Amino acid sequence: MNDYENIIKNTQKAYELCEAPFSHQELIDVIKTDNDLKKQICILRLKQINSQEEAELLLSNLTNHHGIIREAAAFKINEFLKNENFNVFFQKTEFLKTFLDAVIDMNPNICRLIIEVLPCIKAQEYFFNLLFERTLEVIHDAKTMNRRNRGYIYSKKIFKLFWYLEAIAVMGYFKDQKAIQTIIENSYDFDDYTIREKCAKIISHAKIDDKLSRYKDILLNDENYFVRRQLTQQTN
């Protein structure tokens, strides 16, 4: 069977799965299997979550699976967390580390989908502390790397830091001013402009005191337009 025939066959299977009259329990049963094609479609067809166990099943597909499964799970989790009828099922403390892992998924669509609903997490302080610890760890690793040996590993650190800082900005939990100050002080001068841009975004969202105003002034005069824009957008 050639590639064209495979595409036609898989498209036909997908269509049949989309049209099949599955009950909610049948969808859940398929999601428990290892059939990626069926699982992806059944995840996307979910209309509700009825228990914490079902929420855990959906979360278990958010990491350590093929990209199509992770993205489908992220899409539905985004939808359910925004819905007050289902939000409660995703609040278990043990679930939060899975969200933290998804924030730095290699697929940016997954990162965005999960970061968008971080404000829906009830345990804001607990999650922020986890996020803060991971962010500081990546900052330290990136800054202490030997410049001569920088390459893929360094780029991976920058990728993680980019999304961690985006998560801090979007989450909007700024009660721990000392932690926010530490993040800003350690990210405002990164060589990579995308990190300075995310630092500027945090500054633009947080209520900074006089100690941090100098970092805002520095970034307002940054050589990179996108860094400056994060701050000028808030003042225009």
VOLUMTI-607508 format. One line per 3 residues: their letters; for each residue x, y, z of C-alpha. Coordinates in pm, whole numbers. Layout:
N
A = X:Y:Z ~ ...
end
This chain:
236
MND = 0:0:0 ~ 149:336:-104 ~ 142:662:91
YEN = -159:795:-96 ~ -361:484:-17 ~ -258:509:349
IIK = -376:870:365 ~ -713:777:211 ~ -752:482:448
NTQ = -665:688:758 ~ -891:972:646 ~ -1178:727:607
KAY = -1111:584:954 ~ -1100:933:1104 ~ -1429:1025:938
ELC = -1596:710:1068 ~ -1471:779:1421 ~ -1595:1137:1405
EAP = -1940:1022:1299 ~ -1972:714:1523 ~ -2237:750:1798
FSH = -2005:698:2098 ~ -2141:733:2448 ~ -1935:926:2703
QEL = -1813:602:2862 ~ -1715:460:2524 ~ -1506:769:2458
IDV = -1335:727:2796 ~ -1268:359:2724 ~ -1100:442:2392
IKT = -887:713:2557 ~ -749:440:2785 ~ -615:248:2483
DND = -292:295:2285 ~ -456:357:1947 ~ -338:712:1868
LKK = -585:777:1586 ~ -887:666:1788 ~ -760:825:2106
QIC = -699:1167:1948 ~ -1049:1185:1800 ~ -1218:1056:2115
ILR = -1034:1312:2328 ~ -1154:1589:2098 ~ -1509:1454:2107
LKQ = -1534:1474:2486 ~ -1813:1710:2589 ~ -1772:1679:2964
INS = -1567:1542:3251 ~ -1759:1359:3523 ~ -1495:1286:3784
QEE = -1145:1355:3907 ~ -1046:1014:3768 ~ -1152:1121:3418
AEL = -961:1447:3459 ~ -655:1247:3560 ~ -693:1028:3251
LLS = -700:1335:3030 ~ -399:1483:3209 ~ -208:1156:3168
NLT = -224:1215:2792 ~ -83:1567:2822 ~ 276:1440:2856
NHH = 481:1140:2742 ~ 264:1070:2437 ~ 285:1149:2066
GII = 233:1512:1972 ~ -117:1465:1829 ~ -234:1317:2159
REA = -67:1581:2377 ~ -214:1864:2171 ~ -563:1713:2172
AAF = -543:1674:2550 ~ -419:2031:2592 ~ -705:2162:2379
KIN = -971:1987:2587 ~ -805:2070:2919 ~ -803:2435:2813
EFL = -1174:2408:2737 ~ -1267:2229:3059 ~ -1063:2451:3290
KNE = -1249:2754:3155 ~ -1580:2587:3238 ~ -1688:2622:3602
NFN = -1879:2293:3578 ~ -1562:2093:3508 ~ -1286:2314:3650
VFF = -1311:2154:3995 ~ -1196:1814:3867 ~ -853:1948:3769
QKT = -756:2109:4100 ~ -585:1815:4269 ~ -239:1921:4390
EFL = -73:1619:4226 ~ -199:1739:3887 ~ -7:2066:3901
KTF = 333:1920:3814 ~ 182:1787:3492 ~ 70:2139:3404
LDA = 421:2259:3482 ~ 571:2002:3243 ~ 322:2096:2970
VID = 421:2462:2996 ~ 754:2372:2833 ~ 631:2116:2580
MNP = 826:2109:2254 ~ 501:2198:2077 ~ 437:2573:2129
NIC = 62:2522:2072 ~ 51:2305:2384 ~ 250:2562:2581
RLI = 5:2837:2486 ~ -305:2629:2554 ~ -192:2539:2906
IEV = -43:2877:2997 ~ -368:3047:2895 ~ -560:2862:3169
LPC = -305:2886:3452 ~ -516:3163:3613 ~ -792:2899:3647
IKA = -583:2696:3892 ~ -707:2745:4247 ~ -378:2678:4428
QEY = -211:2984:4281 ~ 53:3030:4550 ~ 154:2663:4547
FFN = 179:2650:4168 ~ 368:2979:4153 ~ 626:2847:4400
LLF = 683:2541:4181 ~ 710:2761:3873 ~ 945:3003:4048
ERT = 1179:2722:4156 ~ 1199:2576:3808 ~ 1251:2917:3651
LEV = 1541:3001:3883 ~ 1697:2661:3816 ~ 1691:2716:3439
IHD = 1824:3071:3475 ~ 2114:2944:3684 ~ 2192:2660:3441
AKT = 2184:2893:3139 ~ 2397:3162:3299 ~ 2664:2924:3425
MNR = 2709:2734:3098 ~ 3046:2762:2929 ~ 2998:3007:2642
RNR = 3229:2804:2418 ~ 3014:2496:2461 ~ 2681:2666:2399
GYI = 2467:2497:2139 ~ 2161:2274:2142 ~ 2162:2234:2521
YSK = 2175:2609:2574 ~ 1900:2666:2318 ~ 1685:2414:2503
KIF = 1740:2606:2829 ~ 1640:2931:2660 ~ 1328:2763:2519
KLF = 1225:2648:2867 ~ 1300:2985:3023 ~ 1099:3166:2754
WYL = 786:2966:2837 ~ 838:2974:3214 ~ 858:3354:3204
EAI = 553:3368:2978 ~ 370:3150:3231 ~ 461:3386:3515
AVM = 339:3687:3318 ~ 10:3529:3209 ~ -61:3362:3542
GYF = -64:3704:3703 ~ 27:3593:4056 ~ 247:3878:4177
KDQ = 188:3865:4553 ~ 540:3740:4621 ~ 725:4059:4533
KAI = 1061:3919:4644 ~ 1027:3628:4400 ~ 921:3858:4116
QTI = 1215:4086:4192 ~ 1452:3788:4180 ~ 1314:3679:3841
IEN = 1346:4028:3694 ~ 1695:4088:3831 ~ 1814:3762:3679
SYD = 1649:3783:3337 ~ 1657:4149:3227 ~ 2010:4127:3083
FDD = 2005:3795:2895 ~ 2184:3793:2559 ~ 1877:3640:2398
YTI = 1625:3917:2336 ~ 1327:3682:2373 ~ 1413:3640:2741
REK = 1443:4016:2789 ~ 1108:4050:2612 ~ 941:3811:2856
CAK = 1105:3991:3147 ~ 958:4315:3016 ~ 618:4148:2990
IIS = 634:4052:3357 ~ 727:4409:3449 ~ 439:4542:3239
HAK = 188:4320:3421 ~ 322:4340:3776 ~ 303:4641:4007
IDD = 670:4710:4054 ~ 820:4923:4330 ~ 1103:5175:4313
KLS = 1363:4897:4342 ~ 1251:4753:4008 ~ 1180:5075:3820
RYK = 1540:5093:3700 ~ 1497:4760:3519 ~ 1192:4899:3346
DIL = 1393:5203:3236 ~ 1673:4980:3106 ~ 1432:4767:2903
LND = 1246:5073:2774 ~ 1575:5163:2608 ~ 1660:4813:2493
ENY = 1811:4781:2146 ~ 1537:4537:2046 ~ 1199:4671:1935
FVR = 999:4376:2068 ~ 1144:4421:2416 ~ 1058:4792:2417
RQL = 710:4723:2280 ~ 614:4508:2580 ~ 650:4818:2798
TQQ = 534:5092:2562 ~ 210:4903:2492 ~ 117:4947:2854
TN = 186:5317:2862 ~ 36:5425:2527
end
